[in-house]
Amino acid sequence: MNANVTTDEPWVVTATEARTQIERGATVLDTRRGWVWWWLHAINSVPVQWQMFAQSEPWLRGLLSERHQELTETLRALGVCRDRPVIVVGNPASAWGEEGRVVWTLRSLGHDRAAWVDGGWPALRDQVALRRFGGTPGRAGEFTVRPNRQWTIDHQELKAIASVPARDSKWVILDARSPREYEGATPYGERRGGRIPGALSFPIPRLRQSNGYLQAPEAVLAELSQLGVDRDTPVAVYCTGGVRSAFVVSVLVHWGFRMVKNYAGSTWEWSALPAAEYPLERSRA
């Protein structure tokens, strides 16, 4: 199978493809820090943070908000329209994959033409007209949230998958965190350390080059094949708060994986649930 096969509506676009869509009126959302965006950004782009769409309660802050009317109003204020593409730009060489999380969020809220820019801001800035010092959305959006759970899995569903021995399961669980987190480190406030039973380590840097561009799909698909994963394998991905895992999901969906889901609550939520029902494993010394 051709490693460059993508879904009908790509989740990832080149900077040149992004420019074409922007020239045709696409909404541009920028996930870089506010002051960085303020200093220099694409004209008519709007700063956005993934937390704007997530729950604020402790240990649940990776999960999408269920307040759909508020989400609708937030997206409209950002200029998001159902009939226009959304281009999301980040700074992938030094970030967590927030652009993937925002695209996953938009897709999960019912927008089917959201994509992020491969190479991020360094790739896009030479392709578009720029502006310094602030700015506001050029127009109000027309969008209503219609949730789509195609790329989402919750803690109960993942618990059921994790309870089946790997040799008997159709699913593969990927852990997108760093190796030290996989082994039990808790650097981001998790209540317990370790990995979800049966999860395989697949840190997000395996998808990206040092300059922030995606790796060649052939190399990544070969590595996944060694883990027993191909495009027909059902895959669940988690991290700490559903950001790195959403990035992984966005890439795998773009590369044609047929069933891949993000556990947005990830270890923030899982580690706060009863340990007897939601265990975490560590490697033996």
C-alpha contacts under 8 A as a table, 3 or more apart, distances in Angstrom:
res1	aa1	res2	aa2	distance
2	N	5	V	5.74
3	A	217	P	5.94
3	A	218	E	5.69
3	A	221	L	7.66
3	A	255	W	7.15
4	N	217	P	6.83
4	N	255	W	6.48
5	V	255	W	5.92
5	V	256	G	6.09
6	T	9	E	7.93
6	T	10	P	6.41
6	T	253	V	7.61
6	T	254	H	5.07
6	T	255	W	4.76
6	T	256	G	4.91
7	T	10	P	5.62
7	T	11	W	7.93
7	T	253	V	7.00
7	T	254	H	5.68
7	T	255	W	7.00
7	T	256	G	5.55
9	E	112	D	7.26
9	E	113	R	6.37
10	P	13	V	6.80
10	P	113	R	7.80
10	P	115	A	6.47
10	P	254	H	5.70
11	W	103	V	7.33
11	W	113	R	7.91
11	W	114	A	6.42
11	W	115	A	4.25
11	W	116	W	6.36
11	W	250	S	6.17
11	W	251	V	7.23
11	W	253	V	7.35
11	W	254	H	5.27
12	V	115	A	5.01
12	V	116	W	4.95
12	V	117	V	5.85
12	V	118	D	6.27
12	V	250	S	7.75
12	V	251	V	7.29
12	V	254	H	6.52
13	V	16	T	7.99
13	V	17	E	5.84
13	V	18	A	6.17
13	V	115	A	6.40
13	V	116	W	6.14
13	V	117	V	5.09
13	V	118	D	5.98
14	T	17	E	5.11
14	T	18	A	6.13
14	T	117	V	5.65
14	T	118	D	5.37
14	T	119	G	7.73
15	A	18	A	4.91
15	A	19	R	6.12
15	A	117	V	5.92
15	A	118	D	6.77
15	A	119	G	7.58
15	A	120	G	7.90
15	A	123	A	5.81
15	A	124	L	5.04
15	A	127	Q	6.84
16	T	19	R	5.10
16	T	20	T	6.45
16	T	124	L	7.79
16	T	127	Q	6.82
17	E	20	T	5.21
17	E	21	Q	6.43
18	A	21	Q	5.15
18	A	22	I	6.05
18	A	87	I	6.65
18	A	117	V	6.79
18	A	124	L	7.72
19	R	22	I	5.01
19	R	23	E	6.08
19	R	124	L	7.61
19	R	127	Q	6.07
19	R	128	V	6.29
20	T	23	E	5.19
20	T	24	R	6.42
21	Q	24	R	5.03
21	Q	25	G	6.49
21	Q	26	A	5.47
21	Q	85	P	7.24
21	Q	87	I	7.95
22	I	25	G	5.09
22	I	26	A	4.56
22	I	27	T	6.97
22	I	28	V	7.34
22	I	87	I	7.65
23	E	26	A	7.20
25	G	84	R	7.03
25	G	85	P	7.91
26	A	84	R	5.55
26	A	85	P	4.87
26	A	86	V	5.51
26	A	87	I	6.64
27	T	44	N	7.95
27	T	45	S	7.04
27	T	79	G	6.56
27	T	80	V	6.27
27	T	81	C	7.89
27	T	84	R	7.00
27	T	85	P	6.35
27	T	86	V	4.74
27	T	87	I	6.10
28	V	42	A	7.93
28	V	44	N	7.14
28	V	45	S	4.66
28	V	46	V	6.36
28	V	86	V	5.88
28	V	87	I	4.84
28	V	88	V	5.85
28	V	89	V	7.51
29	L	45	S	5.64
29	L	46	V	5.01
29	L	47	P	5.84
29	L	48	V	6.05
29	L	78	L	7.93
29	L	86	V	7.25
29	L	87	I	6.25
29	L	88	V	4.78
29	L	89	V	6.36
30	D	37	W	7.21
30	D	45	S	6.57
30	D	46	V	5.89
30	D	47	P	4.71
30	D	48	V	5.73
30	D	88	V	5.83
30	D	89	V	4.94
30	D	90	G	6.00
31	T	47	P	5.98
31	T	48	V	5.14
31	T	49	Q	5.68
31	T	50	W	7.74
31	T	88	V	7.24
31	T	89	V	6.17
31	T	90	G	4.99
31	T	91	N	7.76
31	T	98	E	6.48
31	T	99	E	6.19
32	R	36	V	6.41
32	R	37	W	6.12
32	R	47	P	7.14
32	R	48	V	7.74
32	R	89	V	7.80
32	R	90	G	5.47
32	R	91	N	6.37
33	R	36	V	5.32
33	R	37	W	6.24
33	R	47	P	7.79
34	G	37	W	5.14
34	G	38	W	6.03
34	G	47	P	6.38
35	W	38	W	4.86
35	W	39	W	6.19
36	V	39	W	5.28
36	V	40	L	6.70
37	W	40	L	5.47
37	W	41	H	5.36
37	W	47	P	6.60
37	W	134	G	7.65
38	W	41	H	6.80
38	W	132	R	6.40
38	W	133	F	4.89
38	W	134	G	4.65
38	W	135	G	7.82
39	W	132	R	5.18
39	W	133	F	5.17
39	W	134	G	7.20
40	L	130	L	6.73
40	L	131	R	5.70
40	L	132	R	4.51
40	L	133	F	6.73
41	H	45	S	6.84
41	H	125	R	7.65
41	H	130	L	5.54
41	H	131	R	5.49
41	H	132	R	6.46
42	A	45	S	5.41
42	A	125	R	7.07
42	A	128	V	6.30
42	A	129	A	5.88
42	A	130	L	4.52
42	A	131	R	6.00
43	I	128	V	7.86
43	I	129	A	5.95
43	I	130	L	5.22
43	I	131	R	5.35
44	N	135	G	7.18
44	N	136	T	6.94
44	N	137	P	5.84
44	N	138	G	5.68
45	S	136	T	7.93
45	S	137	P	6.83
46	V	78	L	6.56
46	V	135	G	7.91
46	V	136	T	6.83
46	V	137	P	6.04
48	V	52	M	7.47
49	Q	52	M	5.70
49	Q	98	E	7.78
49	Q	102	V	7.83
50	W	53	F	5.98
50	W	54	A	7.04
50	W	98	E	6.61
50	W	101	R	6.63
50	W	102	V	5.69
51	Q	54	A	5.01
51	Q	55	Q	7.67
51	Q	61	R	7.61
51	Q	62	G	7.84
53	F	64	L	5.88
53	F	65	S	5.84
53	F	71	L	6.54
53	F	105	T	7.63
54	A	61	R	5.79
54	A	62	G	6.04
54	A	63	L	5.44
54	A	64	L	4.22
54	A	65	S	4.66
55	Q	60	L	6.16
55	Q	61	R	4.71
55	Q	62	G	6.80
55	Q	63	L	5.76
55	Q	64	L	5.80
55	Q	65	S	4.61
55	Q	66	E	7.75
56	S	60	L	6.91
56	S	61	R	5.01
57	E	60	L	5.46
57	E	61	R	5.77
58	P	61	R	6.05
59	W	62	G	7.65
59	W	265	G	7.86
59	W	268	W	4.98
59	W	269	E	5.06
59	W	272	A	6.59
60	L	63	L	5.65
60	L	265	G	6.06
60	L	268	W	6.74
60	L	269	E	5.57
61	R	64	L	7.80
61	R	241	G	7.14
61	R	265	G	7.26
61	R	268	W	7.88
62	G	241	G	4.44
62	G	242	G	5.56
62	G	243	V	7.70
62	G	264	A	5.33
62	G	265	G	4.81
62	G	266	S	7.19
62	G	268	W	7.39
62	G	269	E	7.88
63	L	241	G	7.74
63	L	242	G	7.53
63	L	264	A	5.07
63	L	265	G	4.96
64	L	105	T	7.64
64	L	264	A	7.37
65	S	68	H	7.35
65	S	71	L	7.59
67	R	70	E	5.52
67	R	71	L	6.30
68	H	71	L	4.93
68	H	72	T	6.01
68	H	145	V	6.12
69	Q	72	T	5.01
69	Q	73	E	6.29
69	Q	145	V	7.53
70	E	73	E	5.11
70	E	74	T	6.13
71	L	74	T	5.00
71	L	75	L	6.13
71	L	145	V	7.00
72	T	75	L	5.28
72	T	76	R	6.16
72	T	143	F	6.43
72	T	144	T	5.25
72	T	145	V	5.46
73	E	76	R	5.12
73	E	77	A	6.11
74	T	77	A	5.13
74	T	78	L	6.41
75	L	78	L	5.05
75	L	79	G	6.52
75	L	80	V	5.42
75	L	141	G	7.07
75	L	143	F	7.01
76	R	79	G	5.06
76	R	80	V	5.27
76	R	81	C	7.05
76	R	140	A	5.79
76	R	141	G	4.05
76	R	142	E	5.79
76	R	143	F	6.01
77	A	80	V	7.45
77	A	137	P	7.67
77	A	140	A	5.78
77	A	141	G	6.34
78	L	137	P	6.31
78	L	140	A	7.08
78	L	141	G	6.82
79	G	137	P	6.13
79	G	138	G	7.33
79	G	139	R	5.68
79	G	140	A	4.72
79	G	141	G	3.96
79	G	142	E	7.53
80	V	84	R	7.57
80	V	86	V	7.08
80	V	140	A	7.50
80	V	141	G	4.60
80	V	142	E	6.48
80	V	143	F	6.31
81	C	84	R	5.47
81	C	85	P	7.77
81	C	141	G	4.76
81	C	142	E	4.52
81	C	143	F	4.93
82	R	85	P	7.71
82	R	111	H	6.27
82	R	142	E	6.41
82	R	143	F	5.20
82	R	144	T	7.80
84	R	113	R	7.41
85	P	113	R	4.91
85	P	114	A	5.79
85	P	115	A	7.93
86	V	113	R	6.33
86	V	114	A	4.61
86	V	115	A	6.41
87	I	114	A	6.07
87	I	115	A	5.33
87	I	116	W	5.61
87	I	117	V	7.08
88	V	99	E	5.87
88	V	102	V	7.42
88	V	103	V	6.99
88	V	114	A	7.47
88	V	115	A	6.13
88	V	116	W	4.46
88	V	117	V	6.39
89	V	99	E	6.03
89	V	116	W	5.74
89	V	117	V	5.52
89	V	120	G	5.25
89	V	121	W	5.91
89	V	124	L	7.92
90	G	95	A	7.89
90	G	97	G	7.76
90	G	98	E	6.90
90	G	99	E	5.42
90	G	116	W	7.95
90	G	117	V	7.65
90	G	120	G	4.93
90	G	121	W	5.75
91	N	94	S	6.09
91	N	95	A	6.04
91	N	119	G	7.65
91	N	120	G	5.17
91	N	121	W	5.65
91	N	122	P	7.42
91	N	212	G	7.44
92	P	95	A	5.16
92	P	96	W	7.08
92	P	97	G	6.16
92	P	119	G	6.77
92	P	120	G	5.97
92	P	211	N	7.95
92	P	212	G	4.80
92	P	213	Y	7.56
93	A	210	S	6.25
93	A	211	N	5.54
93	A	212	G	4.11
93	A	213	Y	7.88
94	S	212	G	7.85
95	A	98	E	7.09
96	W	243	V	6.75
96	W	244	R	5.80
97	G	100	G	5.43
97	G	101	R	6.60
97	G	243	V	6.30
97	G	244	R	5.51
97	G	246	A	7.78
97	G	247	F	5.36
98	E	101	R	4.91
98	E	102	V	6.19
98	E	243	V	6.05
98	E	244	R	7.47
98	E	247	F	7.23
99	E	102	V	5.20
99	E	103	V	6.25
99	E	116	W	6.01
99	E	247	F	7.33
100	G	103	V	5.14
100	G	104	W	5.99
100	G	116	W	6.64
100	G	243	V	7.43
100	G	244	R	7.88
100	G	246	A	5.77
100	G	247	F	4.09
100	G	248	V	7.65
100	G	249	V	7.99
100	G	250	S	5.84
101	R	104	W	5.04
101	R	105	T	6.02
101	R	242	G	7.47
101	R	243	V	5.20
101	R	244	R	7.42
101	R	245	S	7.98
101	R	246	A	4.86
101	R	247	F	5.70
101	R	250	S	7.96
102	V	105	T	4.92
102	V	106	L	6.18
103	V	106	L	5.10
103	V	107	R	6.15
103	V	114	A	5.66
103	V	115	A	5.88
103	V	116	W	6.64
103	V	250	S	7.48
104	W	107	R	5.15
104	W	108	S	6.01
104	W	151	W	7.80
104	W	246	A	6.13
104	W	247	F	7.72
104	W	249	V	7.80
104	W	250	S	6.40
105	T	108	S	5.01
105	T	109	L	6.11
106	L	109	L	5.06
106	L	110	G	6.35
106	L	111	H	5.31
106	L	112	D	7.63
106	L	114	A	6.59
107	R	110	G	5.20
107	R	111	H	4.84
107	R	112	D	5.47
107	R	113	R	7.69
107	R	114	A	6.71
107	R	148	N	7.16
108	S	111	H	7.29
108	S	147	P	5.67
108	S	148	N	4.73
108	S	149	R	6.09
108	S	150	Q	7.39
108	S	151	W	6.90
108	S	152	T	7.56
109	L	145	V	5.28
109	L	146	R	5.47
109	L	147	P	4.39
109	L	148	N	5.93
110	G	145	V	5.97
110	G	146	R	4.87
110	G	147	P	5.42
110	G	148	N	5.73
111	H	114	A	6.50
116	W	120	G	7.74
117	V	120	G	5.17
117	V	121	W	7.86
117	V	123	A	7.94
117	V	124	L	7.47
118	D	123	A	7.50
118	D	212	G	7.65
118	D	213	Y	5.56
118	D	214	L	6.60
119	G	122	P	6.47
119	G	123	A	5.15
119	G	124	L	7.68
119	G	211	N	7.26
119	G	212	G	5.17
119	G	213	Y	4.34
119	G	214	L	7.37
120	G	123	A	5.55
120	G	124	L	6.33
120	G	212	G	7.14
120	G	213	Y	7.70
121	W	124	L	4.98
121	W	125	R	5.76
122	P	125	R	5.75
122	P	126	D	7.59
123	A	126	D	6.63
123	A	127	Q	7.58
124	L	127	Q	5.23
124	L	128	V	6.64
125	R	128	V	5.81
125	R	129	A	7.77
125	R	130	L	7.30
131	R	134	G	7.80
137	P	140	A	7.18
148	N	151	W	7.63
149	R	152	T	5.02
149	R	153	I	7.57
150	Q	261	K	7.26
151	W	249	V	7.76
151	W	259	M	7.56
151	W	260	V	6.08
151	W	261	K	4.25
151	W	262	N	6.04
152	T	261	K	4.77
152	T	262	N	4.97
152	T	263	Y	6.18
152	T	264	A	7.43
153	I	157	E	6.26
153	I	158	L	6.65
153	I	236	A	7.32
153	I	261	K	5.74
153	I	262	N	5.91
153	I	263	Y	5.10
153	I	264	A	7.64
154	D	157	E	5.44
154	D	158	L	6.20
154	D	263	Y	5.87
154	D	264	A	7.55
154	D	265	G	7.46
155	H	158	L	5.09
155	H	159	K	5.90
155	H	263	Y	7.25
155	H	265	G	7.46
155	H	270	W	6.94
156	Q	159	K	5.00
156	Q	160	A	6.35
157	E	160	A	5.24
157	E	161	I	6.50
158	L	161	I	5.01
158	L	162	A	6.04
158	L	236	A	7.66
158	L	263	Y	7.85
159	K	162	A	5.08
159	K	163	S	6.15
159	K	278	Y	6.91
160	A	163	S	5.30
160	A	164	V	7.03
161	I	164	V	5.68
161	I	169	S	7.42
161	I	171	W	6.99
162	A	165	P	7.39
162	A	173	I	7.91
162	A	196	I	7.18
162	A	197	P	5.75
162	A	198	G	6.33
163	S	197	P	7.67
164	V	168	D	6.54
164	V	169	S	5.91
165	P	168	D	5.43
165	P	169	S	6.21
165	P	198	G	7.59
166	A	169	S	5.09
166	A	171	W	7.89
166	A	172	V	7.70
166	A	198	G	6.39
169	S	172	V	7.62
170	K	233	T	6.98
170	K	234	P	6.66
171	W	233	T	6.52
171	W	234	P	4.90
171	W	235	V	5.65
171	W	236	A	7.33
172	V	199	A	7.22
172	V	200	L	7.73
172	V	228	G	7.99
172	V	229	V	7.18
172	V	233	T	7.23
172	V	234	P	6.44
172	V	235	V	4.97
172	V	236	A	6.39
173	I	198	G	6.87
173	I	199	A	4.70
173	I	200	L	6.18
173	I	235	V	5.85
173	I	236	A	4.84
173	I	237	V	5.81
173	I	238	Y	7.88
174	L	199	A	5.40
174	L	200	L	4.95
174	L	201	S	5.98
174	L	202	F	5.90
174	L	235	V	7.18
174	L	236	A	6.23
174	L	237	V	4.76
174	L	238	Y	6.58
175	D	182	Y	7.15
175	D	195	R	7.53
175	D	199	A	6.02
175	D	200	L	5.83
175	D	201	S	4.92
175	D	202	F	5.51
175	D	203	P	6.76
175	D	237	V	5.99
175	D	238	Y	5.39
175	D	239	C	5.79
175	D	245	S	7.63
176	A	201	S	6.58
176	A	202	F	5.05
176	A	203	P	4.26
176	A	204	I	5.32
176	A	237	V	6.85
176	A	238	Y	6.10
176	A	239	C	5.12
176	A	244	R	6.13
176	A	245	S	5.60
176	A	248	V	7.41
177	R	181	E	6.08
177	R	182	Y	6.37
177	R	201	S	7.50
177	R	202	F	7.25
177	R	203	P	5.07
177	R	204	I	6.82
177	R	238	Y	7.95
177	R	239	C	5.17
177	R	240	T	7.09
177	R	244	R	7.27
178	S	181	E	5.32
178	S	182	Y	6.26
178	S	203	P	5.39
178	S	204	I	7.80
179	P	182	Y	4.89
179	P	183	E	6.24
179	P	201	S	7.02
179	P	203	P	7.10
180	R	183	E	5.04
180	R	184	G	6.42
180	R	185	A	5.64
181	E	184	G	5.06
181	E	185	A	4.43
181	E	186	T	6.28
181	E	187	P	7.71
181	E	193	G	7.42
181	E	194	G	6.90
181	E	195	R	7.96
182	Y	185	A	7.21
182	Y	194	G	5.88
182	Y	195	R	5.56
182	Y	201	S	6.75
182	Y	282	R	7.85
183	E	193	G	7.88
183	E	194	G	5.72
183	E	195	R	7.11
183	E	282	R	5.61
183	E	283	S	6.24
184	G	193	G	4.40
184	G	194	G	3.93
184	G	195	R	7.03
184	G	281	E	7.99
184	G	282	R	5.99
185	A	193	G	5.78
185	A	194	G	7.09
186	T	189	G	6.20
186	T	190	E	5.56
186	T	191	R	7.76
186	T	192	R	7.12
186	T	193	G	5.51
187	P	190	E	7.41
188	Y	240	T	7.57
189	G	268	W	7.55
190	E	193	G	6.75
190	E	240	T	7.74
190	E	267	T	6.52
190	E	268	W	5.28
190	E	271	S	6.27
190	E	272	A	7.68
191	R	268	W	7.33
191	R	271	S	5.37
191	R	272	A	5.91
192	R	271	S	5.10
192	R	272	A	7.50
192	R	280	L	7.65
193	G	271	S	7.37
193	G	280	L	6.83
193	G	282	R	7.89
194	G	280	L	4.94
194	G	281	E	5.02
194	G	282	R	5.09
195	R	199	A	6.57
195	R	280	L	4.95
195	R	281	E	5.11
195	R	282	R	6.63
196	I	199	A	5.61
196	I	279	P	6.78
196	I	280	L	5.01
196	I	281	E	6.28
197	P	279	P	7.11
197	P	280	L	6.18
197	P	281	E	5.83
200	L	227	L	7.78
202	F	206	R	7.10
203	P	206	R	5.97
204	I	207	L	5.75
204	I	208	R	7.33
204	I	244	R	6.37
204	I	245	S	7.75
204	I	247	F	7.84
204	I	248	V	6.70
205	P	208	R	5.20
205	P	209	Q	7.42
206	R	209	Q	7.88
206	R	215	Q	7.68
206	R	220	V	7.31
207	L	214	L	5.76
207	L	215	Q	5.46
207	L	220	V	6.75
207	L	248	V	7.70
208	R	211	N	7.82
208	R	212	G	5.73
208	R	213	Y	5.64
208	R	214	L	4.41
208	R	215	Q	5.08
209	Q	212	G	5.38
209	Q	213	Y	5.43
209	Q	214	L	5.91
209	Q	215	Q	5.61
210	S	213	Y	7.48
214	L	217	P	7.95
215	Q	219	A	7.26
215	Q	220	V	7.02
216	A	219	A	5.76
216	A	220	V	6.85
217	P	220	V	5.21
217	P	221	L	5.90
217	P	255	W	7.56
218	E	221	L	5.21
218	E	222	A	6.13
219	A	222	A	5.21
219	A	223	E	6.42
220	V	223	E	5.08
220	V	224	L	6.18
221	L	224	L	4.99
221	L	225	S	6.02
221	L	230	D	7.23
222	A	225	S	5.00
222	A	226	Q	6.56
223	E	226	Q	5.25
223	E	227	L	6.84
224	L	227	L	5.04
224	L	228	G	6.49
224	L	229	V	5.14
224	L	230	D	6.78
225	S	228	G	4.94
225	S	229	V	4.87
225	S	230	D	5.81
226	Q	229	V	7.23
229	V	232	D	7.86
229	V	233	T	5.65
229	V	235	V	7.94
230	D	233	T	5.38
230	D	257	F	7.48
231	R	256	G	6.43
231	R	257	F	4.21
231	R	258	R	6.03
231	R	259	M	7.98
232	D	257	F	6.42
232	D	258	R	5.88
232	D	259	M	7.22
233	T	257	F	7.71
233	T	258	R	7.61
233	T	259	M	7.01
234	P	258	R	7.35
234	P	259	M	4.89
234	P	260	V	5.86
235	V	259	M	6.29
235	V	260	V	4.61
235	V	261	K	6.29
236	A	260	V	5.77
236	A	261	K	4.83
236	A	262	N	5.98
236	A	263	Y	6.91
237	V	245	S	5.37
237	V	246	A	7.68
237	V	248	V	7.45
237	V	249	V	7.05
237	V	260	V	7.54
237	V	261	K	6.21
237	V	262	N	5.09
237	V	263	Y	6.04
238	Y	241	G	7.81
238	Y	242	G	6.03
238	Y	244	R	7.65
238	Y	245	S	4.90
238	Y	246	A	7.89
238	Y	262	N	6.13
238	Y	263	Y	5.12
238	Y	264	A	6.89
238	Y	265	G	7.99
238	Y	266	S	5.12
238	Y	267	T	7.54
239	C	242	G	5.63
239	C	243	V	7.17
239	C	244	R	6.06
239	C	245	S	5.42
239	C	263	Y	8.00
239	C	266	S	5.41
239	C	267	T	6.43
240	T	243	V	7.61
240	T	244	R	7.89
240	T	265	G	7.67
240	T	266	S	5.16
240	T	267	T	4.81
240	T	268	W	5.74
241	G	244	R	7.85
241	G	264	A	6.08
241	G	265	G	5.66
241	G	266	S	5.22
241	G	267	T	6.63
241	G	268	W	5.92
242	G	245	S	5.24
242	G	246	A	5.79
242	G	262	N	6.87
242	G	263	Y	6.20
242	G	264	A	3.98
242	G	265	G	6.02
242	G	266	S	5.66
243	V	246	A	5.11
243	V	247	F	6.41
243	V	264	A	7.43
244	R	247	F	5.12
244	R	248	V	6.43
245	S	248	V	5.03
245	S	249	V	6.18
245	S	262	N	6.03
245	S	263	Y	7.44
245	S	264	A	7.69
246	A	249	V	4.95
246	A	250	S	6.09
246	A	262	N	5.63
246	A	264	A	7.49
247	F	250	S	5.09
247	F	251	V	6.39
248	V	251	V	5.27
248	V	252	L	6.22
249	V	252	L	5.19
249	V	253	V	5.99
249	V	260	V	6.17
249	V	261	K	6.44
249	V	262	N	6.30
250	S	253	V	5.30
250	S	254	H	6.09
251	V	254	H	5.00
251	V	255	W	6.19
252	L	255	W	4.99
252	L	256	G	6.42
252	L	257	F	5.47
252	L	260	V	7.24
253	V	256	G	5.17
253	V	257	F	4.99
253	V	258	R	6.97
253	V	259	M	7.88
253	V	260	V	6.83
254	H	257	F	7.39
257	F	260	V	6.58
263	Y	266	S	5.43
265	G	268	W	6.14
265	G	269	E	4.95
265	G	270	W	7.02
266	S	269	E	5.76
266	S	270	W	6.04
267	T	270	W	4.70
267	T	271	S	5.34
267	T	272	A	7.97
268	W	271	S	5.78
268	W	272	A	6.59
269	E	272	A	5.26
269	E	273	L	6.58
270	W	273	L	5.37
270	W	278	Y	6.45
271	S	274	P	7.74
271	S	275	A	7.26
271	S	278	Y	7.41
271	S	279	P	7.99
271	S	280	L	7.67
272	A	275	A	7.98
273	L	277	E	7.66
273	L	278	Y	6.29
274	P	277	E	5.61
274	P	278	Y	5.91
274	P	279	P	7.95
275	A	278	Y	4.90
275	A	279	P	4.95
275	A	280	L	7.59
276	A	279	P	5.92
